[in-house]
């Protein structure tokens, strides 16, 4: 069992903070794991797995947080590094450094170091016959998943199966590495791809940052290896997440579209908090519903919060008294970190073993079990309708374990509400369409009624002229149908 690793990082003071409060800061370091946070009213004691104080080198962050997860991904274990904090707290700098292509080892961010680390770890492996590392890069903007390598893919769908777990259907994957082609050129090309993707990310100006990230950016490194002796495939993935800023809307001065962006950001961050609460709360040994489907962010991260992953949360903060409320909120978020997760290697053998330990249920049996459960609280005809909706929405999946079956029971309520809401929306749309058509028909009817006196007058005039002068006048066929 392994808990989520939670660390706090305090960036150096910036020019504005020094102009407002001089060199004063609101933290007092106790040791490498504990500190005292001071605001205007009281002092708070915090303790994390590691605290990085202002001036800590970027290499320390990589060595403590990322390096173990890089090796774990090569060993077939999923992992994630998530940077959380207010706008301007140093999240993106921690991820990227001054620049992805910057060669300064002291200031390099996590991303370029992870790329180098993955290359080196696989090159040193003596049990691998062949290897491949793939990279995808997407952003979640206004609850839409957008491919940052191919901008035309602006609504990527999130899918799930037993072999891949959660994956982004249709997202571009750049092949970074092949065991037979390891060289500096491959690494440079991978970093250039990252630069291109970062340039496509949605940013906007707020009162807290001239170029604030207005989206959650997700980098997924997938490592696939064939083991020489057993010829089995070993797969692991490492996800790096640069979250959008978490702060009160009034602090940013957001208006118009930026305000809508802020609402969307805060909603998904709230969903992330709810997932953490669900994972850390509840009675020991009792299954607890985890609302992974409440946002695109939590759905994508489901694999790294599941039962087979290592996850690190880095809470980035400003040490300035002017940002004390936001920093305190970030630290409190990180303090909820007692998430337990069993570590398993992702391999075909694990899937087979898991399947033998689970109940032997196929897709049809799973469907029947869930629907029978629903019939205890719903009418039979309602359940029949829900079954058709679920099939159309591809809800049912091929179960791989008892846990997946039990999770389906919990998930059914959320999916039911979602599907019914969609059905209501479709009906409302149809009603609006029919209302418009009805209005058009009424307008035509009124036009017909108004034209009736004109028809009689035109027909009478035509008869008079024809009988008196022998002149045949054309009368529109529309009038001939009315007596």
ZIBELQUI-V533824 format. One record per residue. N is the residue number from 0. RES is the residue in three letters. PHI is phi in whole degrees, -180 to 180 (999 if undefined). BURIAL is + if it has 16 or more other C-alpha atoms within 10 Angstrom, else -. Layout:
n=N res=RES phi=PHI burial=BURIAL
n=N res=RES phi=PHI burial=BURIAL
This chain:
n=0 res=UNK phi=999 burial=-
n=1 res=UNK phi=-143 burial=-
n=2 res=UNK phi=-86 burial=-
n=3 res=UNK phi=-69 burial=+
n=4 res=UNK phi=-87 burial=+
n=5 res=UNK phi=-120 burial=+
n=6 res=UNK phi=-128 burial=+
n=7 res=UNK phi=-116 burial=+
n=8 res=UNK phi=-128 burial=+
n=9 res=UNK phi=-110 burial=+
n=10 res=UNK phi=-77 burial=+
n=11 res=UNK phi=-66 burial=+
n=12 res=UNK phi=-64 burial=+
n=13 res=UNK phi=-96 burial=-
n=14 res=UNK phi=-63 burial=-
n=15 res=UNK phi=-65 burial=-
n=16 res=UNK phi=-66 burial=+
n=17 res=UNK phi=-67 burial=-
n=18 res=UNK phi=-67 burial=-
n=19 res=UNK phi=-82 burial=-
n=20 res=UNK phi=-132 burial=-
n=21 res=UNK phi=66 burial=-
n=22 res=UNK phi=-96 burial=-
n=23 res=UNK phi=-71 burial=-
n=24 res=UNK phi=-130 burial=+
n=25 res=UNK phi=-105 burial=+
n=26 res=UNK phi=-125 burial=+
n=27 res=UNK phi=-130 burial=-
n=28 res=UNK phi=-71 burial=-
n=29 res=UNK phi=-97 burial=-
n=30 res=UNK phi=-156 burial=-
n=31 res=UNK phi=-74 burial=-
n=32 res=UNK phi=-125 burial=-
n=33 res=UNK phi=-135 burial=+
n=34 res=UNK phi=-160 burial=+
n=35 res=UNK phi=-111 burial=-
n=36 res=UNK phi=-105 burial=+
n=37 res=UNK phi=-115 burial=+
n=38 res=UNK phi=-117 burial=+
n=39 res=UNK phi=-68 burial=-
n=40 res=UNK phi=-104 burial=-
n=41 res=UNK phi=-154 burial=-
n=42 res=UNK phi=-106 burial=-
n=43 res=UNK phi=-127 burial=-
n=44 res=UNK phi=-97 burial=-
n=45 res=UNK phi=-126 burial=+
n=46 res=UNK phi=-138 burial=+
n=47 res=UNK phi=-128 burial=+
n=48 res=UNK phi=-66 burial=+
n=49 res=UNK phi=-163 burial=+
n=50 res=UNK phi=-119 burial=+
n=51 res=UNK phi=-106 burial=+
n=52 res=UNK phi=-85 burial=+
n=53 res=UNK phi=-53 burial=-
n=54 res=UNK phi=95 burial=-
n=55 res=UNK phi=-63 burial=-
n=56 res=UNK phi=-67 burial=-
n=57 res=UNK phi=-61 burial=+
n=58 res=UNK phi=-64 burial=+
n=59 res=UNK phi=-64 burial=-
n=60 res=UNK phi=-64 burial=+
n=61 res=UNK phi=-64 burial=+
n=62 res=UNK phi=-61 burial=-
n=63 res=UNK phi=-83 burial=-
n=64 res=UNK phi=-96 burial=+
n=65 res=UNK phi=-87 burial=+
n=66 res=UNK phi=-56 burial=+
n=67 res=UNK phi=-63 burial=-
n=68 res=UNK phi=-76 burial=+
n=69 res=UNK phi=-63 burial=+
n=70 res=UNK phi=-66 burial=+
n=71 res=UNK phi=-63 burial=+
n=72 res=UNK phi=-63 burial=+
n=73 res=UNK phi=-67 burial=+
n=74 res=UNK phi=-83 burial=+
n=75 res=UNK phi=93 burial=+
n=76 res=UNK phi=-113 burial=+
n=77 res=UNK phi=-69 burial=+
n=78 res=UNK phi=-155 burial=+
n=79 res=UNK phi=-151 burial=+
n=80 res=UNK phi=-123 burial=+
n=81 res=UNK phi=-120 burial=+
n=82 res=UNK phi=-99 burial=+
n=83 res=UNK phi=-128 burial=+
n=84 res=UNK phi=156 burial=+
n=85 res=UNK phi=-71 burial=+
n=86 res=UNK phi=-58 burial=+
n=87 res=UNK phi=81 burial=+
n=88 res=UNK phi=-88 burial=+
n=89 res=UNK phi=107 burial=+
n=90 res=UNK phi=-64 burial=+
n=91 res=UNK phi=-68 burial=+
n=92 res=UNK phi=-64 burial=+
n=93 res=UNK phi=-62 burial=+
n=94 res=UNK phi=-71 burial=+
n=95 res=UNK phi=-103 burial=+
n=96 res=UNK phi=77 burial=+
n=97 res=UNK phi=-59 burial=-
n=98 res=UNK phi=-166 burial=-
n=99 res=UNK phi=-58 burial=+
n=100 res=UNK phi=-89 burial=-
n=101 res=UNK phi=-64 burial=-
n=102 res=UNK phi=-89 burial=-
n=103 res=UNK phi=-73 burial=-
n=104 res=UNK phi=-62 burial=-
n=105 res=UNK phi=-65 burial=-
n=106 res=UNK phi=-105 burial=+
n=107 res=UNK phi=-56 burial=+
n=108 res=UNK phi=-82 burial=+
n=109 res=UNK phi=-64 burial=+
n=110 res=UNK phi=-59 burial=+
n=111 res=UNK phi=-63 burial=+
n=112 res=UNK phi=-70 burial=+
n=113 res=UNK phi=-65 burial=+
n=114 res=UNK phi=-58 burial=+
n=115 res=UNK phi=-62 burial=+
n=116 res=UNK phi=-64 burial=+
n=117 res=UNK phi=-65 burial=+
n=118 res=UNK phi=-60 burial=+
n=119 res=UNK phi=-68 burial=-
n=120 res=UNK phi=-63 burial=+
n=121 res=UNK phi=-72 burial=+
n=122 res=UNK phi=-64 burial=-
n=123 res=UNK phi=-86 burial=-
n=124 res=UNK phi=-73 burial=-
n=125 res=UNK phi=-106 burial=-
n=126 res=UNK phi=-112 burial=-
n=127 res=UNK phi=-103 burial=+
n=128 res=UNK phi=-83 burial=-
n=129 res=UNK phi=-150 burial=+
n=130 res=UNK phi=-144 burial=+
n=131 res=UNK phi=-152 burial=+
n=132 res=UNK phi=-119 burial=+
n=133 res=UNK phi=-117 burial=+
n=134 res=UNK phi=-128 burial=+
n=135 res=UNK phi=-120 burial=+
n=136 res=UNK phi=-142 burial=+
n=137 res=UNK phi=-132 burial=+
n=138 res=UNK phi=-126 burial=+
n=139 res=UNK phi=-104 burial=+
n=140 res=UNK phi=-123 burial=+
n=141 res=UNK phi=53 burial=+
n=142 res=UNK phi=62 burial=+
n=143 res=UNK phi=-122 burial=+
n=144 res=UNK phi=-92 burial=+
n=145 res=UNK phi=-117 burial=+
n=146 res=UNK phi=-77 burial=+
n=147 res=UNK phi=-84 burial=+
n=148 res=UNK phi=-89 burial=+
n=149 res=UNK phi=-134 burial=-
n=150 res=UNK phi=-64 burial=-
n=151 res=UNK phi=-67 burial=-
n=152 res=UNK phi=-86 burial=+
n=153 res=UNK phi=-103 burial=+
n=154 res=UNK phi=-148 burial=+
n=155 res=UNK phi=-67 burial=+
n=156 res=UNK phi=-95 burial=-
n=157 res=UNK phi=-98 burial=-
n=158 res=UNK phi=-122 burial=-
n=159 res=UNK phi=-149 burial=-
n=160 res=UNK phi=-148 burial=-
n=161 res=UNK phi=-70 burial=-
n=162 res=UNK phi=-74 burial=-
n=163 res=UNK phi=-99 burial=-
n=164 res=UNK phi=72 burial=-
n=165 res=UNK phi=-79 burial=+
n=166 res=UNK phi=-147 burial=+
n=167 res=UNK phi=-98 burial=+
n=168 res=UNK phi=-73 burial=-
n=169 res=UNK phi=96 burial=-
n=170 res=UNK phi=-73 burial=+
n=171 res=UNK phi=-71 burial=+
n=172 res=UNK phi=-118 burial=+
n=173 res=UNK phi=-85 burial=+
n=174 res=UNK phi=-78 burial=-
n=175 res=UNK phi=-85 burial=+
n=176 res=UNK phi=-154 burial=+
n=177 res=UNK phi=-129 burial=+
n=178 res=UNK phi=-55 burial=+
n=179 res=UNK phi=-85 burial=-
n=180 res=UNK phi=-131 burial=-
n=181 res=UNK phi=-75 burial=-
n=182 res=UNK phi=-164 burial=-
n=183 res=UNK phi=-62 burial=-
n=184 res=UNK phi=-59 burial=-
n=185 res=UNK phi=-60 burial=+
n=186 res=UNK phi=-64 burial=+
n=187 res=UNK phi=-63 burial=+
n=188 res=UNK phi=-64 burial=-
n=189 res=UNK phi=-63 burial=+
n=190 res=UNK phi=-66 burial=+
n=191 res=UNK phi=-66 burial=-
n=192 res=UNK phi=-61 burial=+
n=193 res=UNK phi=-63 burial=+
n=194 res=UNK phi=-59 burial=-
n=195 res=UNK phi=-64 burial=-
n=196 res=UNK phi=-67 burial=+
n=197 res=UNK phi=-62 burial=+
n=198 res=UNK phi=-64 burial=-
n=199 res=UNK phi=-91 burial=+
n=200 res=UNK phi=-74 burial=+
n=201 res=UNK phi=-76 burial=+
n=202 res=UNK phi=-132 burial=+
n=203 res=UNK phi=-157 burial=-
n=204 res=UNK phi=-90 burial=-
n=205 res=UNK phi=-130 burial=+
n=206 res=UNK phi=-71 burial=-
n=207 res=UNK phi=-101 burial=+
n=208 res=UNK phi=-162 burial=-
n=209 res=UNK phi=-69 burial=-
n=210 res=UNK phi=-135 burial=-
n=211 res=UNK phi=-75 burial=+
n=212 res=UNK phi=-70 burial=+
n=213 res=UNK phi=-104 burial=+
n=214 res=UNK phi=-146 burial=+
n=215 res=UNK phi=-89 burial=+
n=216 res=UNK phi=-105 burial=+
n=217 res=UNK phi=-125 burial=+
n=218 res=UNK phi=-106 burial=+
n=219 res=UNK phi=-118 burial=+
n=220 res=UNK phi=-101 burial=+
n=221 res=UNK phi=-109 burial=+
n=222 res=UNK phi=-109 burial=+
n=223 res=UNK phi=-121 burial=+
n=224 res=UNK phi=-137 burial=+
n=225 res=UNK phi=-105 burial=+
n=226 res=UNK phi=-79 burial=+
n=227 res=UNK phi=-61 burial=-
n=228 res=UNK phi=-71 burial=-
n=229 res=UNK phi=-95 burial=-
n=230 res=UNK phi=62 burial=-
n=231 res=UNK phi=-82 burial=-
n=232 res=UNK phi=-96 burial=+
n=233 res=UNK phi=-115 burial=+
n=234 res=UNK phi=-135 burial=+
n=235 res=UNK phi=-146 burial=+
n=236 res=UNK phi=-135 burial=+
n=237 res=UNK phi=-121 burial=+
n=238 res=UNK phi=-110 burial=+
n=239 res=UNK phi=-110 burial=+
n=240 res=UNK phi=-123 burial=+
n=241 res=UNK phi=-101 burial=+
n=242 res=UNK phi=-72 burial=+
n=243 res=UNK phi=-69 burial=+
n=244 res=UNK phi=-63 burial=+
n=245 res=UNK phi=-110 burial=+
n=246 res=UNK phi=-160 burial=+
n=247 res=UNK phi=-68 burial=-
n=248 res=UNK phi=-60 burial=-
n=249 res=UNK phi=-66 burial=-
n=250 res=UNK phi=-70 burial=-
n=251 res=UNK phi=-88 burial=+
n=252 res=UNK phi=68 burial=-
n=253 res=UNK phi=-71 burial=+
n=254 res=UNK phi=-141 burial=-
n=255 res=UNK phi=58 burial=-
n=256 res=UNK phi=-64 burial=-
n=257 res=UNK phi=-62 burial=+
n=258 res=UNK phi=-65 burial=-
n=259 res=UNK phi=-65 burial=-
n=260 res=UNK phi=-61 burial=+
n=261 res=UNK phi=-63 burial=+
n=262 res=UNK phi=-63 burial=+
n=263 res=UNK phi=-65 burial=+
n=264 res=UNK phi=-62 burial=+
n=265 res=UNK phi=-65 burial=+
n=266 res=UNK phi=-65 burial=+
n=267 res=UNK phi=-71 burial=+
n=268 res=UNK phi=-68 burial=+
n=269 res=UNK phi=-64 burial=-
n=270 res=UNK phi=-63 burial=+
n=271 res=UNK phi=-62 burial=+
n=272 res=UNK phi=-63 burial=+
n=273 res=UNK phi=-65 burial=+
n=274 res=UNK phi=-64 burial=+
n=275 res=UNK phi=-63 burial=+
n=276 res=UNK phi=-62 burial=+
n=277 res=UNK phi=-66 burial=+
n=278 res=UNK phi=-74 burial=+
n=279 res=UNK phi=-94 burial=+
n=280 res=UNK phi=-96 burial=-
n=281 res=UNK phi=84 burial=-
n=282 res=UNK phi=-83 burial=-
n=283 res=UNK phi=-60 burial=-
n=284 res=UNK phi=81 burial=-
n=285 res=UNK phi=-108 burial=-
n=286 res=UNK phi=-63 burial=-
n=287 res=UNK phi=-129 burial=+
n=288 res=UNK phi=-65 burial=+
n=289 res=UNK phi=-111 burial=+
n=290 res=UNK phi=-79 burial=+
n=291 res=UNK phi=-63 burial=+
n=292 res=UNK phi=-84 burial=+
n=293 res=UNK phi=-73 burial=+
n=294 res=UNK phi=-153 burial=+
n=295 res=UNK phi=-64 burial=+
n=296 res=UNK phi=-61 burial=+
n=297 res=UNK phi=-69 burial=+
n=298 res=UNK phi=-66 burial=+
n=299 res=UNK phi=-65 burial=+
n=300 res=UNK phi=-86 burial=+
n=301 res=UNK phi=-57 burial=+
n=302 res=UNK phi=-63 burial=+
n=303 res=UNK phi=-88 burial=+
n=304 res=UNK phi=-106 burial=+
n=305 res=UNK phi=-78 burial=+
n=306 res=UNK phi=-95 burial=-
n=307 res=UNK phi=-143 burial=+
n=308 res=UNK phi=-141 burial=+
n=309 res=UNK phi=-115 burial=+
n=310 res=UNK phi=-131 burial=+
n=311 res=UNK phi=-123 burial=+
n=312 res=UNK phi=-112 burial=+
n=313 res=UNK phi=-108 burial=+
n=314 res=UNK phi=-90 burial=+
n=315 res=UNK phi=-94 burial=+
n=316 res=UNK phi=-137 burial=+
n=317 res=UNK phi=-90 burial=+
n=318 res=UNK phi=-85 burial=+
n=319 res=UNK phi=-79 burial=+
n=320 res=UNK phi=-60 burial=+
n=321 res=UNK phi=-68 burial=+
n=322 res=UNK phi=-114 burial=+
n=323 res=UNK phi=-58 burial=+
n=324 res=UNK phi=-60 burial=-
n=325 res=UNK phi=-68 burial=+
n=326 res=UNK phi=-63 burial=+
n=327 res=UNK phi=-63 burial=+
n=328 res=UNK phi=-63 burial=+
n=329 res=UNK phi=-63 burial=+
n=330 res=UNK phi=-66 burial=+
n=331 res=UNK phi=-66 burial=-
n=332 res=UNK phi=-61 burial=+
n=333 res=UNK phi=-70 burial=+
n=334 res=UNK phi=-67 burial=+
n=335 res=UNK phi=-88 burial=-
n=336 res=UNK phi=-125 burial=+
n=337 res=UNK phi=-88 burial=+
n=338 res=UNK phi=-93 burial=+
n=339 res=UNK phi=-98 burial=+
n=340 res=UNK phi=-149 burial=+
n=341 res=UNK phi=-79 burial=-
n=342 res=UNK phi=-101 burial=+
n=343 res=UNK phi=-134 burial=+
n=344 res=UNK phi=-83 burial=+
n=345 res=UNK phi=-83 burial=+
n=346 res=UNK phi=-146 burial=+
n=347 res=UNK phi=-56 burial=-
n=348 res=UNK phi=-63 burial=-
n=349 res=UNK phi=-63 burial=-
n=350 res=UNK phi=-65 burial=+
n=351 res=UNK phi=-65 burial=-
n=352 res=UNK phi=-63 burial=-
n=353 res=UNK phi=-63 burial=-
n=354 res=UNK phi=-68 burial=+
n=355 res=UNK phi=-69 burial=-
n=356 res=UNK phi=-75 burial=-
n=357 res=UNK phi=-84 burial=+
n=358 res=UNK phi=-68 burial=-
n=359 res=UNK phi=-84 burial=-
n=360 res=UNK phi=-120 burial=+
n=361 res=UNK phi=-96 burial=-
n=362 res=UNK phi=-61 burial=-
n=363 res=UNK phi=-65 burial=-
n=364 res=UNK phi=-65 burial=-
n=365 res=UNK phi=-62 burial=+
n=366 res=UNK phi=-60 burial=+
n=367 res=UNK phi=-63 burial=-
n=368 res=UNK phi=-65 burial=-
n=369 res=UNK phi=-67 burial=+
n=370 res=UNK phi=-67 burial=+
n=371 res=UNK phi=-63 burial=-
n=372 res=UNK phi=-65 burial=-
n=373 res=UNK phi=-67 burial=+
n=374 res=UNK phi=-64 burial=-
n=375 res=UNK phi=-69 burial=-
n=376 res=UNK phi=-122 burial=-
n=377 res=UNK phi=-123 burial=-
n=378 res=UNK phi=-71 burial=-
n=379 res=UNK phi=-60 burial=-
n=380 res=UNK phi=-68 burial=-
n=381 res=UNK phi=-68 burial=-
n=382 res=UNK phi=-65 burial=+
n=383 res=UNK phi=-61 burial=-
n=384 res=UNK phi=-66 burial=-
n=385 res=UNK phi=-62 burial=+
n=386 res=UNK phi=-60 burial=+
n=387 res=UNK phi=-65 burial=-
n=388 res=UNK phi=-64 burial=+
n=389 res=UNK phi=-64 burial=+
n=390 res=UNK phi=-64 burial=-
n=391 res=UNK phi=-64 burial=-
n=392 res=UNK phi=-88 burial=-
n=393 res=UNK phi=57 burial=-
n=394 res=UNK phi=-73 burial=-
n=395 res=UNK phi=-73 burial=+
n=396 res=UNK phi=-132 burial=+
n=397 res=UNK phi=-85 burial=+
n=398 res=UNK phi=-70 burial=+
n=399 res=UNK phi=-113 burial=+
n=400 res=UNK phi=-161 burial=+
n=401 res=UNK phi=-62 burial=+
n=402 res=UNK phi=-61 burial=-
n=403 res=UNK phi=-66 burial=-
n=404 res=UNK phi=-66 burial=+
n=405 res=UNK phi=-65 burial=-
n=406 res=UNK phi=-64 burial=-
n=407 res=UNK phi=-63 burial=+
n=408 res=UNK phi=-60 burial=+
n=409 res=UNK phi=-69 burial=+
n=410 res=UNK phi=-75 burial=+
n=411 res=UNK phi=-62 burial=+
n=412 res=UNK phi=-64 burial=-
n=413 res=UNK phi=-62 burial=-
n=414 res=UNK phi=-66 burial=+
n=415 res=UNK phi=-61 burial=-
n=416 res=UNK phi=-60 burial=-
n=417 res=UNK phi=-61 burial=-
n=418 res=UNK phi=-66 burial=+
n=419 res=UNK phi=-66 burial=-
n=420 res=UNK phi=-62 burial=-
n=421 res=UNK phi=-64 burial=-
n=422 res=UNK phi=-63 burial=-
n=423 res=UNK phi=-65 burial=-
n=424 res=UNK phi=-62 burial=-
n=425 res=UNK phi=-64 burial=-
n=426 res=UNK phi=-65 burial=-
n=427 res=UNK phi=-61 burial=-
n=428 res=UNK phi=-63 burial=-
n=429 res=UNK phi=-66 burial=-
n=430 res=UNK phi=-61 burial=-
n=431 res=UNK phi=-62 burial=-
n=432 res=UNK phi=-63 burial=-
n=433 res=UNK phi=-67 burial=-
n=434 res=UNK phi=-63 burial=-
n=435 res=UNK phi=-65 burial=-
n=436 res=UNK phi=-63 burial=-
n=437 res=UNK phi=-64 burial=-
n=438 res=UNK phi=-63 burial=-
n=439 res=UNK phi=-65 burial=-
n=440 res=UNK phi=-63 burial=-
n=441 res=UNK phi=-63 burial=-
n=442 res=UNK phi=-64 burial=-
n=443 res=UNK phi=-65 burial=-
n=444 res=UNK phi=-63 burial=-
n=445 res=UNK phi=-64 burial=-
n=446 res=UNK phi=-64 burial=-
n=447 res=UNK phi=-65 burial=-
n=448 res=UNK phi=-64 burial=-
n=449 res=UNK phi=-70 burial=-
n=450 res=UNK phi=-83 burial=-
n=451 res=UNK phi=-62 burial=-
n=452 res=UNK phi=-62 burial=-
n=453 res=UNK phi=-64 burial=-
n=454 res=UNK phi=-62 burial=+
n=455 res=UNK phi=-64 burial=-
n=456 res=UNK phi=-67 burial=-
n=457 res=UNK phi=-66 burial=-
n=458 res=UNK phi=-67 burial=+
n=459 res=UNK phi=-67 burial=-
n=460 res=UNK phi=-65 burial=-
n=461 res=UNK phi=-65 burial=-
n=462 res=UNK phi=-67 burial=-
n=463 res=UNK phi=-63 burial=-
n=464 res=UNK phi=-67 burial=-
n=465 res=UNK phi=-67 burial=-
n=466 res=UNK phi=-75 burial=-
n=467 res=UNK phi=-87 burial=-
n=468 res=UNK phi=-114 burial=-
n=469 res=UNK phi=71 burial=-
n=470 res=UNK phi=-101 burial=-
n=471 res=UNK phi=-97 burial=-
n=472 res=UNK phi=-99 burial=-
n=473 res=UNK phi=-81 burial=-
n=474 res=UNK phi=-115 burial=-
n=475 res=UNK phi=-50 burial=-
n=476 res=UNK phi=-61 burial=-
n=477 res=UNK phi=-58 burial=-
n=478 res=UNK phi=-75 burial=+
n=479 res=UNK phi=-69 burial=-
n=480 res=UNK phi=-85 burial=-
n=481 res=UNK phi=-118 burial=-
n=482 res=UNK phi=-105 burial=-
